[in-house]
Amino acid sequence: MYDVTYLAQGPRVGLRWLLQRDCAEFLALNAESAELLGRWMPGRPVTTTEDFEAYVARFDEPAHEGFVFCRRDTGAIVGRANVNNIVRGTHQAGTVGYSAYASTIGRGYMTEGLRLLVRYAFDHLELHRLEANIQPANIPSINLIKRVGFQREGCSPNFQFINGAWRDHERWAITVEMTKDPGGA
């Protein structure tokens, strides 16, 4: 394990940038989770060093940010998330993509991690709105995004090309106002 500086921390999970030094762990997690993730994600999984380097290079662009969620007690990666397609100006919005891993699902790490990410995106990236687009049959992902506070806005037919076909996606969103305490605390 190495020294970790978290961007945000919860009781069990820390949010940090995805780094080059995460390559081996990231590739191992993707390999163990290929079946779990394959049906929901576009393109082929990140399973080689070259794939990882290309994936990380995306985050050098201002419209993309890459993060991992780590267990605070061990530093082990338990999930990953991106904020993609960041639009500034009058929108201040981005699209969230995320994945859990086969060895860590069902433990609440992703719920805690995504809550940290939402707060970080609003407070530090200065975004106003985040969207998540999820295939209707991906019930675990829909339940996760609901727990984080996203609201369903509708359906986008033939939204993304995944596994050889255009797939419908439900559109979920959260705005900074939705995260404020209505009591004004």
NUKEVO-945171 format. One line per field, with one value per residue: residue in three letters; x, y, z of N, C-alpha, C in turn. Coordinates in steps of 0.001 Angstrom, whole numbers. Example, Ala and Ser with C-alpha at 12.3 -4.5 7.8 and 13.67 -1.06 7.14 Angstrom:
r <- (ALA_SER);
n.c1 <- (13190_12850);
n.c2 <- (-5690_-2250);
n.c3 <- (7800_7080);
ca.c1 <- (12300_13670);
ca.c2 <- (-4500_-1060);
ca.c3 <- (7800_7140);
c.c1 <- (13200_12900);
c.c2 <- (-3300_30);
c.c3 <- (7800_7870);
END
This chain:
r <- (MET_TYR_ASP_VAL_THR_TYR_LEU_ALA_GLN_GLY_PRO_ARG_VAL_GLY_LEU_ARG_TRP_LEU_LEU_GLN_ARG_ASP_CYS_ALA_GLU_PHE_LEU_ALA_LEU_ASN_ALA_GLU_SER_ALA_GLU_LEU_LEU_GLY_ARG_TRP_MET_PRO_GLY_ARG_PRO_VAL_THR_THR_THR_GLU_ASP_PHE_GLU_ALA_TYR_VAL_ALA_ARG_PHE_ASP_GLU_PRO_ALA_HIS_GLU_GLY_PHE_VAL_PHE_CYS_ARG_ARG_ASP_THR_GLY_ALA_ILE_VAL_GLY_ARG_ALA_ASN_VAL_ASN_ASN_ILE_VAL_ARG_GLY_THR_HIS_GLN_ALA_GLY_THR_VAL_GLY_TYR_SER_ALA_TYR_ALA_SER_THR_ILE_GLY_ARG_GLY_TYR_MET_THR_GLU_GLY_LEU_ARG_LEU_LEU_VAL_ARG_TYR_ALA_PHE_ASP_HIS_LEU_GLU_LEU_HIS_ARG_LEU_GLU_ALA_ASN_ILE_GLN_PRO_ALA_ASN_ILE_PRO_SER_ILE_ASN_LEU_ILE_LYS_ARG_VAL_GLY_PHE_GLN_ARG_GLU_GLY_CYS_SER_PRO_ASN_PHE_GLN_PHE_ILE_ASN_GLY_ALA_TRP_ARG_ASP_HIS_GLU_ARG_TRP_ALA_ILE_THR_VAL_GLU_MET_THR_LYS_ASP_PRO_GLY_GLY_ALA);
n.c1 <- (852_357_1024_-1917_-3872_-6902_-9614_-12077_-13750_-15552_-17137_-16157_-15063_-12868_-12466_-10564_-8268_-7879_-4882_-1728_-234_-2136_-2543_-2039_-3739_-6226_-6521_-6635_-9013_-10870_-10591_-11497_-14111_-15240_-17426_-19574_-19579_-19566_-22023_-23235_-21595_-20106_-17921_-14790_-13552_-11211_-8318_-5645_-2304_-1925_-4578_-5297_-3572_-4548_-7130_-6665_-5433_-7538_-8419_-6817_-7939_-10077_-12800_-13263_-13059_-11434_-11926_-11372_-12872_-11910_-11257_-10964_-9591_-7763_-6940_-7529_-8925_-12359_-14278_-15023_-15306_-16346_-16519_-17874_-18004_-18132_-19619_-19228_-19892_-23176_-24301_-22788_-22448_-22230_-21721_-22138_-20326_-19878_-18574_-18867_-17099_-16764_-15825_-16479_-19115_-22366_-21801_-22119_-20170_-20170_-22422_-21678_-19331_-20266_-21885_-19924_-18603_-20584_-20885_-18255_-18133_-20004_-19067_-16281_-15581_-17324_-19768_-23205_-25110_-25514_-25708_-26854_-26898_-28676_-29190_-32464_-32828_-30829_-31114_-29745_-27982_-29747_-31087_-28934_-28284_-30620_-30479_-28456_-29640_-30396_-32839_-35302_-35616_-36516_-36645_-34231_-34401_-32585_-29976_-27209_-24556_-24059_-22614_-23173_-25649_-28031_-28922_-31615_-31775_-32379_-32711_-31221_-30877_-29220_-29187_-27394_-29112_-30794_-29356_-29189_-29957_-33278_-34116_-32402_-30060);
n.c2 <- (-1183_2349_5822_7712_10279_11553_12976_13282_11906_9227_7278_4660_4707_6248_8883_9318_10491_8542_6911_6439_4525_2762_804_-2143_-3145_-2123_-3378_-6069_-6062_-5391_-7639_-9737_-8998_-8999_-10430_-9530_-6761_-6604_-6791_-4345_-2244_-74_-920_-2739_-4326_-2703_-4194_-4479_-3146_-1156_-489_575_2794_4367_4797_6262_8485_9891_11482_13635_15529_18414_17846_15488_13548_11285_8845_6816_4693_3879_1512_2777_1593_-200_823_-409_-586_-261_443_2402_5625_8016_11401_12551_14235_16936_20019_23419_26898_28024_25633_23875_21057_17442_13984_11026_8051_4738_1890_-1062_-3752_-7310_-8562_-6796_-5944_-5237_-4323_-1727_82_1434_3098_4846_5863_7087_9076_10662_11432_12946_15116_16142_16819_18903_20740_21128_20688_22424_21950_21993_20156_16654_13810_10451_7677_4806_1429_68_-2559_-2871_-3188_-3232_-1031_1083_1074_1788_4421_5730_5569_7359_9739_10648_11539_10128_11111_10436_8463_7501_6481_4030_4899_4314_2462_-781_-3911_-4740_-3610_-880_542_1252_3747_4746_8013_9683_12173_14614_17648_20436_21770_19736_18411_19949_20763_20899_22203_24231_23968);
n.c3 <- (0_-491_298_673_-572_-105_-1918_-879_1963_3414_6015_5475_2932_601_-1763_-4624_-7195_-10169_-10808_-12564_-11206_-10346_-12170_-12260_-10207_-11050_-13574_-12766_-11246_-13251_-14899_-13224_-13086_-15572_-16732_-15176_-15770_-18555_-20040_-19689_-20393_-22848_-25597_-25323_-22319_-20078_-20090_-20599_-20302_-22209_-22836_-20349_-20145_-22270_-21336_-18949_-20083_-21188_-19129_-19051_-20547_-20430_-20294_-18990_-16033_-13866_-11351_-8401_-5953_-2731_-131_3066_5162_4040_1609_-767_-4029_-4621_-6391_-9330_-10934_-13363_-14407_-17153_-20365_-19597_-19460_-19588_-18934_-19369_-18617_-16796_-16246_-16113_-17066_-15316_-15070_-13904_-12097_-10190_-8631_-8979_-6638_-4650_-4594_-3179_-633_65_-622_-3109_-2958_-886_-2041_-4465_-3389_-2208_-4540_-5895_-4142_-4280_-6994_-7137_-5200_-5699_-8427_-9344_-10609_-11617_-12261_-12549_-14598_-15094_-17175_-17718_-18546_-18748_-17740_-15925_-12981_-10405_-10720_-11154_-8685_-7059_-7966_-7301_-4477_-4041_-4612_-7118_-9585_-11709_-15048_-17533_-20584_-22944_-26076_-27957_-27168_-26663_-28179_-27480_-27061_-29730_-30401_-30456_-27457_-25256_-22689_-19345_-18137_-15552_-13028_-10939_-9177_-7789_-6055_-5215_-3346_-1154_2249_3106_5378_5731_7136);
ca.c1 <- (0_1114_352_-3134_-4514_-8270_-10320_-13213_-13772_-16701_-16730_-15405_-14584_-12243_-12514_-9315_-8044_-7273_-3483_-973_222_-3262_-2714_-2142_-4948_-7367_-6643_-7077_-10432_-11643_-10560_-12376_-15482_-15572_-18784_-20492_-19617_-19615_-23322_-23724_-20635_-19720_-16528_-14227_-13053_-9818_-7656_-4208_-1611_-2198_-5957_-5298_-2920_-5488_-8237_-6191_-5125_-8786_-8622_-5999_-8815_-10898_-14190_-13328_-12355_-11472_-11803_-11601_-13317_-11017_-11490_-10065_-8756_-6716_-6554_-7908_-9954_-13623_-15137_-14479_-16308_-15891_-17438_-17560_-18782_-18339_-19949_-19152_-20779_-24496_-24752_-22062_-23005_-21433_-22357_-21426_-20226_-19293_-18708_-18441_-16333_-17383_-15402_-16843_-20521_-23261_-21260_-22389_-19047_-20514_-23335_-20865_-18418_-20981_-22282_-18719_-18350_-21574_-20508_-17021_-18455_-20699_-18281_-14923_-15602_-18278_-20855_-24558_-25965_-24916_-26630_-26445_-27722_-28634_-30105_-33592_-32707_-29748_-31811_-28830_-27460_-30860_-31275_-27789_-28381_-31724_-29990_-27578_-30488_-30744_-34248_-35521_-36160_-37128_-35968_-33607_-34367_-31400_-29062_-25788_-24263_-23420_-22716_-23721_-26988_-28359_-29658_-32338_-31256_-33114_-31923_-31332_-30087_-29224_-28640_-26879_-30261_-31376_-28504_-29239_-30860_-34440_-34272_-31460_-28924);
ca.c2 <- (0_3588_6968_8064_11560_11484_14211_13271_10669_8824_6391_3480_4871_7499_9222_9893_10408_7338_7218_5442_3450_1864_-52_-3588_-3410_-1799_-4432_-7290_-5894_-5483_-9027_-10548_-8496_-8877_-10927_-8619_-5448_-6691_-6577_-2993_-1199_-30_-1241_-3881_-3931_-2272_-5394_-4474_-1909_-166_-37_1410_4071_5135_5165_7325_9660_10662_12399_14835_16466_19121_17377_14177_13365_9877_8626_5500_4620_2962_1243_3614_788_-921_1522_-1211_-23_-993_911_3517_6525_9097_12468_12719_15200_18126_21218_24604_27975_28073_24295_23363_19717_16305_12677_10099_6629_4092_445_-1813_-4941_-8555_-8895_-5765_-5531_-5593_-3919_-312_936_2289_4133_5829_6487_7989_10260_11499_11985_13998_16282_16683_17427_20164_21674_21392_20831_23513_21567_22228_19019_15397_12840_9059_6998_3417_536_-245_-3875_-2852_-2830_-2847_314_2014_1174_2539_5849_6233_5742_8531_10921_10994_11402_9696_12180_9898_7389_7872_5296_3809_5907_3978_1212_-1698_-5331_-4944_-3054_380_221_2298_4075_5689_9217_10061_13383_15276_19003_20896_22105_18501_17907_20912_20459_21792_22956_25336_23740);
ca.c3 <- (0_-575_907_-54_-301_-611_-2242_47_2732_4190_7108_5013_1562_198_-3184_-5116_-8637_-10734_-11080_-13330_-10318_-10103_-13340_-11991_-9427_-11912_-14581_-12088_-10909_-14492_-15366_-12376_-13203_-16997_-16992_-14493_-16417_-20009_-20688_-19471_-20772_-24261_-25896_-24607_-21003_-19928_-19569_-20901_-19916_-23257_-22603_-19148_-20462_-23092_-20454_-18074_-20911_-21369_-18020_-19270_-21243_-19443_-20264_-18352_-14750_-13482_-9916_-7818_-4564_-2031_1282_3863_6055_3304_387_-1933_-4898_-4536_-7468_-10095_-11508_-14236_-14782_-18576_-21145_-18775_-20229_-18723_-19376_-18738_-18206_-15625_-16092_-16554_-17058_-14444_-15385_-12732_-12014_-9016_-9007_-8507_-5279_-3667_-4683_-2096_671_294_-1009_-4247_-2488_-168_-2995_-5368_-2612_-2124_-5868_-6155_-3330_-4841_-8287_-6909_-4391_-6184_-9884_-9534_-11497_-11115_-12596_-12977_-15180_-15244_-18170_-17286_-19246_-17871_-17110_-14935_-11743_-9322_-10965_-10926_-7240_-6533_-8288_-6476_-3103_-4017_-4696_-8490_-9941_-13096_-15895_-18742_-21296_-24221_-26932_-28794_-26658_-26747_-28876_-26538_-27435_-31057_-30625_-29796_-26233_-24542_-21362_-18508_-17826_-14150_-12786_-9642_-9231_-6505_-5190_-4700_-2271_-40_3353_2973_6611_5711_8051);
c.c1 <- (891_337_-810_-3605_-5886_-8814_-11502_-13208_-15113_-16218_-15844_-14695_-13938_-12345_-11169_-9242_-7541_-5866_-2822_-571_-893_-3396_-2939_-3430_-6203_-7591_-7132_-8560_-11306_-11691_-11510_-13842_-15969_-16999_-19831_-20680_-19922_-20946_-23810_-22829_-20295_-18252_-16043_-13665_-11585_-9070_-6167_-3609_-1887_-3612_-6001_-4693_-3831_-6652_-7832_-5905_-6363_-8922_-7668_-6810_-9744_-12339_-14351_-12508_-12511_-11130_-11868_-12112_-12454_-11500_-10494_-9149_-7607_-6179_-6952_-9021_-11195_-14615_-14451_-15617_-15618_-16961_-17001_-18403_-19105_-18526_-19958_-20136_-22096_-25007_-24104_-22552_-22018_-22244_-21499_-21483_-19525_-19386_-18188_-17642_-16925_-17041_-15874_-18311_-21298_-22790_-21464_-21262_-19421_-21479_-22553_-19947_-19108_-21498_-21101_-18442_-19312_-21194_-19251_-17303_-19129_-19804_-16946_-14819_-16556_-19325_-22186_-25430_-25099_-26007_-26008_-27419_-27555_-29625_-31214_-33484_-31618_-30294_-30845_-28282_-28544_-31101_-30154_-27969_-29545_-31264_-29128_-28378_-30836_-32230_-34366_-36160_-36825_-36306_-35423_-33518_-33079_-30269_-27590_-25617_-23449_-23674_-23483_-25093_-27131_-29285_-30367_-31676_-32244_-32166_-32243_-30457_-30214_-28630_-28184_-28013_-30861_-30567_-28520_-30246_-32053_-34679_-33299_-30276_-27610);
c.c2 <- (1237_4703_7397_9443_11505_12876_14403_11920_10473_7907_5226_3672_6233_7651_9824_9766_9012_7713_6109_4261_2469_780_-1521_-3925_-3205_-2908_-5733_-7214_-5993_-6913_-9898_-10192_-8420_-9324_-9997_-7329_-5509_-6376_-5141_-1909_-1247_-396_-2449_-3420_-3501_-3430_-5460_-3149_-808_398_933_2773_4950_5638_6347_8609_10510_11758_13586_15918_17148_18628_16035_14164_11906_9657_7143_5691_3555_2719_2063_2782_92_-159_784_-522_-901_-567_2034_4362_7555_10181_12837_13832_16442_19326_22389_25657_27931_26709_23823_21959_18665_15027_11719_8695_5964_2585_-48_-3001_-6167_-8845_-7903_-5352_-5971_-5189_-2440_626_1908_3395_5234_6588_7469_9225_11215_12185_13125_15264_16945_17408_18780_21182_22061_21503_21943_23212_21843_20990_17828_14496_11459_8410_5502_2596_89_-1589_-3923_-2359_-2490_-1423_1372_2185_1965_4039_6501_6506_6995_9826_11379_10742_11008_10830_11662_8784_7925_6615_5240_4765_5587_2605_316_-3126_-5536_-4375_-1704_67_1456_2529_4977_6825_9647_11286_13844_16663_19406_21228_20861_17940_18825_20459_21422_22630_24113_25181_23695);
c.c3 <- (0_95_32_399_-940_-877_-1310_742_3404_5299_6652_3691_1382_-1313_-3557_-6622_-8988_-11180_-11896_-12449_-9956_-11171_-12990_-11236_-10279_-12937_-13942_-11735_-12152_-15007_-14547_-12573_-14646_-17295_-16387_-15285_-17904_-20649_-20590_-20072_-22257_-24431_-25121_-23276_-21048_-19269_-19878_-20435_-20931_-23113_-21424_-19445_-21308_-22247_-19571_-18862_-21167_-20330_-18036_-19979_-20228_-19331_-19565_-17068_-14344_-12026_-9580_-6400_-3906_-612_2076_4745_5332_2096_-880_-2716_-4828_-5617_-8204_-10626_-12381_-14224_-16190_-19189_-20326_-19681_-19256_-19231_-18636_-18282_-16906_-15271_-16574_-16449_-16235_-15031_-14214_-12880_-10679_-9534_-8328_-7049_-4222_-3713_-3449_-712_978_-102_-2130_-3834_-1790_-1132_-3927_-4638_-2457_-3461_-6190_-5401_-3887_-6162_-8113_-6186_-5015_-7704_-10295_-10594_-10807_-11267_-12989_-13520_-15136_-16211_-17968_-18095_-18287_-17156_-16038_-13589_-10601_-9494_-10746_-9424_-6584_-6761_-7537_-5047_-2971_-4167_-6097_-8713_-11410_-13877_-17154_-19344_-22616_-25078_-27754_-28434_-26882_-27374_-27948_-26998_-28728_-31327_-29919_-28635_-25685_-23181_-20638_-18170_-16399_-13928_-11343_-9851_-7836_-5545_-4541_-3535_-1050_999_3265_4246_6726_6638_7321);
END
